Amino acid sequence: MLFQYARRLIGRERTPDANRHLGIALAFVAGATNAGAFLAVRQYTSHMTGLVSSMADDIVLGNTPLVLSALGGLVSFILGAATTAVLVNLARRHSLHSQYALPLLLEALWMLMFGLMGSQLAEIGEDFVPATVVVLCFMMGLQNAVITKISNSEIRTTHLTGMVTDIGIELGKLFYWNRMPESVSPPVRVNLGRLGMLSALVGAFFLGGLIGALGFKHLGYAMTLPLALLLASLALVPAADDMRALLGKSTQGSST
């Protein structure tokens, strides 16, 4: 039963429910990662709005190291999203079950390496901050591109501005008084399903941030290990399906 759920959650065949559940899980991971990153390097790494704004401020203030750090994070986020696109399209070309799982496995691997090496890298000092920003932004680019491609750009998980805006729009529809008869003007209707999904995503991001901050405060870089395991658990079932199919083809080929 658990394997079937994991297969539906990140498998090749998509449903609206699977997209919502996956989006909530990834929003939780993004919130936890973002909060942990801030405690580690005093910088948020899951959304690019603040990063680009800080880069503009630091250019004016003449703070070249921070400009380069922010630029590295921006480029890394883009490269992460591009990597997801390459992996997904390559997997689609070969009809793999793990077309959406591969970027998450890569993100889990990067997060695992970061968790294992973080405490040692922190001893480097100031040089550790740009490297951390680059690594974490790459992971967030990977993740955000996965859910974007899966949901046809309807769900994002690493930043909340668009989601909070859409929540406000749906609330405006909810409170709107339709005074005109339908024959004169089409009524304004709230999309309760979308409002619930957006609220769940924001709530998951906040809960992830809370747990991530508490975990990093008490466990340090080891907090990234359960996040890496969560990502891997989401992605391993489709990857195992592809492995079994590959082994089956190899067995058939050797027997003929």
DOBA-661230 format. One record per residue (C-alpha): y, x, z. Coordinates in pm, whole numbers, plus 50000, padded with zeros to 5 digits. Layout:
<site py="Y" px="X" pz="Z"/>
...
This chain:
<site py="50000" px="50000" pz="50000"/>
<site py="50241" px="50280" pz="50091"/>
<site py="50156" px="50469" pz="49773"/>
<site py="50216" px="50157" pz="49563"/>
<site py="50557" px="50113" pz="49723"/>
<site py="50648" px="50476" pz="49656"/>
<site py="50529" px="50438" pz="49298"/>
<site py="50751" px="50132" pz="49246"/>
<site py="51044" px="50295" pz="49424"/>
<site py="51081" px="50601" pz="49199"/>
<site py="50835" px="50537" pz="48918"/>
<site py="50899" px="50501" pz="48549"/>
<site py="50893" px="50120" pz="48551"/>
<site py="51211" px="49987" pz="48714"/>
<site py="51299" px="49664" pz="48894"/>
<site py="51629" px="49556" pz="49056"/>
<site py="51465" px="49558" pz="49401"/>
<site py="51330" px="49911" pz="49351"/>
<site py="51675" px="50028" pz="49239"/>
<site py="51837" px="49878" pz="49548"/>
<site py="51581" px="50023" pz="49788"/>
<site py="51604" px="50368" pz="49628"/>
<site py="51984" px="50351" pz="49631"/>
<site py="51985" px="50274" pz="50004"/>
<site py="51748" px="50562" pz="50079"/>
<site py="51955" px="50807" pz="49873"/>
<site py="52282" px="50684" pz="50025"/>
<site py="52133" px="50763" pz="50366"/>
<site py="52043" px="51116" pz="50251"/>
<site py="52389" px="51167" pz="50098"/>
<site py="52560" px="51054" pz="50418"/>
<site py="52348" px="51283" pz="50632"/>
<site py="52399" px="51578" pz="50399"/>
<site py="52773" px="51520" pz="50378"/>
<site py="52815" px="51502" pz="50755"/>
<site py="52597" px="51809" pz="50811"/>
<site py="52792" px="52001" pz="50549"/>
<site py="53120" px="51923" pz="50725"/>
<site py="52988" px="52051" pz="51056"/>
<site py="52854" px="52362" pz="50882"/>
<site py="53153" px="52459" pz="50667"/>
<site py="53426" px="52207" pz="50753"/>
<site py="53414" px="52060" pz="50405"/>
<site py="53265" px="51744" pz="50257"/>
<site py="53051" px="51807" pz="49952"/>
<site py="52918" px="51471" pz="49833"/>
<site py="53231" px="51336" pz="49661"/>
<site py="53455" px="51514" pz="49416"/>
<site py="53782" px="51324" pz="49479"/>
<site py="53862" px="51515" pz="49796"/>
<site py="53742" px="51841" pz="49645"/>
<site py="53971" px="51812" pz="49342"/>
<site py="54263" px="51703" pz="49562"/>
<site py="54212" px="51999" pz="49795"/>
<site py="54194" px="52231" pz="49494"/>
<site py="54534" px="52104" pz="49374"/>
<site py="54684" px="52150" pz="49722"/>
<site py="54547" px="52503" pz="49754"/>
<site py="54681" px="52599" pz="49411"/>
<site py="55030" px="52499" pz="49527"/>
<site py="54983" px="52679" pz="49859"/>
<site py="54854" px="52990" pz="49683"/>
<site py="54521" px="52989" pz="49868"/>
<site py="54309" px="53141" pz="49592"/>
<site py="53977" px="53172" pz="49783"/>
<site py="53977" px="52800" pz="49866"/>
<site py="54070" px="52713" pz="49508"/>
<site py="53775" px="52912" pz="49379"/>
<site py="53544" px="52756" pz="49640"/>
<site py="53647" px="52402" pz="49538"/>
<site py="53619" px="52489" pz="49169"/>
<site py="53272" px="52628" pz="49228"/>
<site py="53173" px="52305" pz="49405"/>
<site py="53308" px="52090" pz="49121"/>
<site py="53129" px="52291" pz="48852"/>
<site py="52812" px="52292" pz="49060"/>
<site py="52818" px="51912" pz="49099"/>
<site py="52855" px="51876" pz="48721"/>
<site py="52569" px="52120" pz="48663"/>
<site py="52353" px="51925" pz="48907"/>
<site py="52416" px="51601" pz="48718"/>
<site py="52351" px="51778" pz="48387"/>
<site py="52024" px="51917" pz="48523"/>
<site py="51912" px="51566" pz="48615"/>
<site py="51994" px="51444" pz="48263"/>
<site py="51791" px="51728" pz="48109"/>
<site py="51492" px="51668" pz="48340"/>
<site py="51494" px="51290" pz="48290"/>
<site py="51523" px="51309" pz="47911"/>
<site py="51257" px="51579" pz="47889"/>
<site py="51020" px="51372" pz="48103"/>
<site py="51092" px="51063" pz="47892"/>
<site py="51008" px="51259" pz="47577"/>
<site py="50665" px="51333" pz="47726"/>
<site py="50623" px="50983" pz="47877"/>
<site py="50588" px="51117" pz="48231"/>
<site py="50571" px="50890" pz="48536"/>
<site py="50789" px="51137" pz="48727"/>
<site py="51093" px="51123" pz="48500"/>
<site py="51314" px="51018" pz="48794"/>
<site py="51111" px="51199" pz="49059"/>
<site py="51158" px="51550" pz="48919"/>
<site py="51530" px="51581" pz="49011"/>
<site py="51455" px="51456" pz="49362"/>
<site py="51176" px="51711" pz="49400"/>
<site py="51419" px="51981" pz="49289"/>
<site py="51678" px="51853" pz="49538"/>
<site py="51415" px="51853" pz="49815"/>
<site py="51325" px="52214" pz="49729"/>
<site py="51689" px="52326" pz="49739"/>
<site py="51745" px="52145" pz="50067"/>
<site py="51432" px="52298" pz="50217"/>
<site py="51544" px="52647" pz="50115"/>
<site py="51891" px="52582" pz="50254"/>
<site py="51750" px="52461" pz="50584"/>
<site py="51521" px="52760" pz="50620"/>
<site py="51784" px="53017" pz="50522"/>
<site py="52100" px="52851" pz="50658"/>
<site py="52109" px="53019" pz="50996"/>
<site py="52060" px="53363" pz="50838"/>
<site py="52324" px="53298" pz="50571"/>
<site py="52575" px="53180" pz="50831"/>
<site py="52583" px="53532" pz="50972"/>
<site py="52751" px="53648" pz="50650"/>
<site py="53070" px="53478" pz="50765"/>
<site py="53338" px="53355" pz="50526"/>
<site py="53129" px="53441" pz="50218"/>
<site py="52876" px="53182" pz="50335"/>
<site py="53118" px="52890" pz="50290"/>
<site py="53156" px="52903" pz="49908"/>
<site py="52781" px="52954" pz="49865"/>
<site py="52707" px="52655" pz="50086"/>
<site py="52954" px="52435" pz="49899"/>
<site py="52801" px="52531" pz="49565"/>
<site py="52444" px="52462" pz="49683"/>
<site py="52523" px="52127" pz="49845"/>
<site py="52740" px="52006" pz="49557"/>
<site py="52460" px="52089" pz="49313"/>
<site py="52217" px="51882" pz="49520"/>
<site py="52457" px="51589" pz="49535"/>
<site py="52512" px="51607" pz="49159"/>
<site py="52136" px="51596" pz="49107"/>
<site py="52098" px="51295" pz="49333"/>
<site py="52393" px="51090" pz="49213"/>
<site py="52291" px="51131" pz="48851"/>
<site py="51938" px="51008" pz="48929"/>
<site py="52046" px="50673" pz="49072"/>
<site py="52320" px="50643" pz="48808"/>
<site py="52069" px="50674" pz="48525"/>
<site py="51813" px="50452" pz="48696"/>
<site py="52059" px="50168" pz="48761"/>
<site py="52259" px="50203" pz="48437"/>
<site py="52564" px="50315" pz="48637"/>
<site py="52556" px="50014" pz="48871"/>
<site py="52469" px="50213" pz="49186"/>
<site py="52619" px="50536" pz="49316"/>
<site py="52520" px="50702" pz="49642"/>
<site py="52732" px="51009" pz="49713"/>
<site py="53078" px="50852" pz="49742"/>
<site py="53208" px="50519" pz="49869"/>
<site py="53546" px="50458" pz="49703"/>
<site py="53409" px="50252" pz="49414"/>
<site py="53166" px="50064" pz="49638"/>
<site py="53433" px="49976" pz="49896"/>
<site py="53662" px="49862" pz="49614"/>
<site py="53388" px="49637" pz="49475"/>
<site py="53325" px="49496" pz="49824"/>
<site py="53692" px="49405" pz="49842"/>
<site py="53675" px="49239" pz="49499"/>
<site py="53372" px="49030" pz="49597"/>
<site py="53538" px="48930" pz="49926"/>
<site py="53844" px="48824" pz="49729"/>
<site py="53619" px="48600" pz="49518"/>
<site py="53455" px="48465" pz="49833"/>
<site py="53786" px="48359" pz="49988"/>
<site py="53941" px="48235" pz="49666"/>
<site py="54022" px="47862" pz="49667"/>
<site py="53911" px="47703" pz="49341"/>
<site py="54171" px="47423" pz="49320"/>
<site py="54142" px="47358" pz="48949"/>
<site py="53856" px="47142" pz="48815"/>
<site py="53590" px="47331" pz="48620"/>
<site py="53691" px="47152" pz="48301"/>
<site py="54037" px="47309" pz="48326"/>
<site py="53954" px="47659" pz="48457"/>
<site py="53620" px="47836" pz="48516"/>
<site py="53555" px="47865" pz="48892"/>
<site py="53562" px="48199" pz="49066"/>
<site py="53220" px="48271" pz="49222"/>
<site py="53126" px="48551" pz="49459"/>
<site py="52816" px="48752" pz="49375"/>
<site py="52650" px="48747" pz="49716"/>
<site py="52360" px="48964" pz="49600"/>
<site py="52597" px="49238" pz="49482"/>
<site py="52807" px="49206" pz="49798"/>
<site py="52497" px="49247" pz="50011"/>
<site py="52374" px="49548" pz="49812"/>
<site py="52711" px="49724" pz="49830"/>
<site py="52738" px="49657" pz="50203"/>
<site py="52387" px="49795" pz="50254"/>
<site py="52474" px="50112" pz="50060"/>
<site py="52789" px="50172" pz="50265"/>
<site py="52598" px="50102" pz="50585"/>
<site py="52319" px="50342" pz="50486"/>
<site py="52574" px="50614" pz="50405"/>
<site py="52740" px="50565" pz="50744"/>
<site py="52408" px="50561" pz="50930"/>
<site py="52299" px="50876" pz="50745"/>
<site py="52628" px="51043" pz="50837"/>
<site py="52585" px="50950" pz="51201"/>
<site py="52228" px="51077" pz="51219"/>
<site py="52311" px="51384" pz="51013"/>
<site py="52603" px="51476" pz="51242"/>
<site py="52396" px="51424" pz="51556"/>
<site py="52102" px="51614" pz="51409"/>
<site py="52310" px="51907" pz="51295"/>
<site py="52488" px="51920" pz="51630"/>
<site py="52160" px="51948" pz="51821"/>
<site py="51921" px="52102" pz="51564"/>
<site py="52150" px="52303" pz="51338"/>
<site py="52022" px="52377" pz="50990"/>
<site py="51676" px="52251" pz="51084"/>
<site py="51819" px="51900" pz="51037"/>
<site py="51790" px="51948" pz="50661"/>
<site py="51410" px="51978" pz="50685"/>
<site py="51339" px="51607" pz="50756"/>
<site py="51583" px="51515" pz="50477"/>
<site py="51393" px="51739" pz="50238"/>
<site py="51065" px="51579" pz="50348"/>
<site py="51210" px="51232" pz="50291"/>
<site py="51314" px="51321" pz="49936"/>
<site py="50977" px="51480" pz="49865"/>
<site py="50790" px="51177" pz="49999"/>
<site py="50986" px="50952" pz="49761"/>
<site py="50900" px="51167" pz="49461"/>
<site py="50548" px="51299" pz="49520"/>
<site py="50350" px="50990" pz="49415"/>
<site py="50479" px="50975" pz="49052"/>
<site py="50444" px="51355" pz="49029"/>
<site py="50084" px="51326" pz="49152"/>
<site py="50018" px="51056" pz="48889"/>
<site py="50132" px="51295" pz="48617"/>
<site py="49920" px="51574" pz="48762"/>
<site py="49610" px="51353" pz="48761"/>
<site py="49678" px="51249" pz="48402"/>
<site py="49722" px="51613" pz="48299"/>
<site py="49399" px="51716" pz="48471"/>
<site py="49220" px="51422" pz="48307"/>
<site py="49333" px="51534" pz="47963"/>
<site py="49226" px="51892" pz="48038"/>
<site py="48883" px="51772" pz="48150"/>
<site py="48840" px="51561" pz="47836"/>
<site py="48951" px="51849" pz="47618"/>
<site py="48706" px="52093" pz="47776"/>
<site py="48415" px="51849" pz="47745"/>
<site py="48462" px="51793" pz="47372"/>
